[in-house]
Amino acid sequence: MDGFIGLYSVGDTLGMYILCRNGSLVPTGPDAAPAYYIYDSSGNLVTNSTLSASDHNSKTGFRRGSVVVSSANGFAVGRYTILYTYAISSTNYAIEQFFQIA
């Protein structure tokens, strides 16, 4: 799902969830754990890592992760973009989401 995922405060835990889909939009397990990259409004990378490598709640392709959006982790008031990347059968896919820290 692309789009706005919520409003947070500095120090909150941001829950990240994506549904990996193939080119036909069918939920599909990716070749490896999806990566995520979080950028600030200036386009600077704040943090990156991977989501869980296995299906969440036995739902095919459903992956999750979390990050604490604290000042110690490089976050401040502002708008952020999350770019998720994954591959299915060696074809690359991406999902973009946004969140705000107020």
TAHUZI-V791704 format. One line per field, one symbol per residue. ss: DSSP state (~ for helix, > for strand, _ for the rest). psi: psi as a letter, one per 30 degrees, with the letter a starting at -180 (. if undefined). A space follows every 10 residues. Layout:
ss->???
psi->???
This chain:
ss->__>>>>>>__ __>>>>>>>_ >_____>___ ____>>>>>_ ____>>>>>> _____~~~__ _>>>>>>>__ ~~~____>>> >>>>>>>>__ >>>>>>>>>> >_
psi->kkakglkllk flkjkkkljk kafggkkkkl elkklkkkkl ffgkkellal lkflkkhgjk fjllllkkil efggklkakl kkkkklkkhg kklkkklklk k.
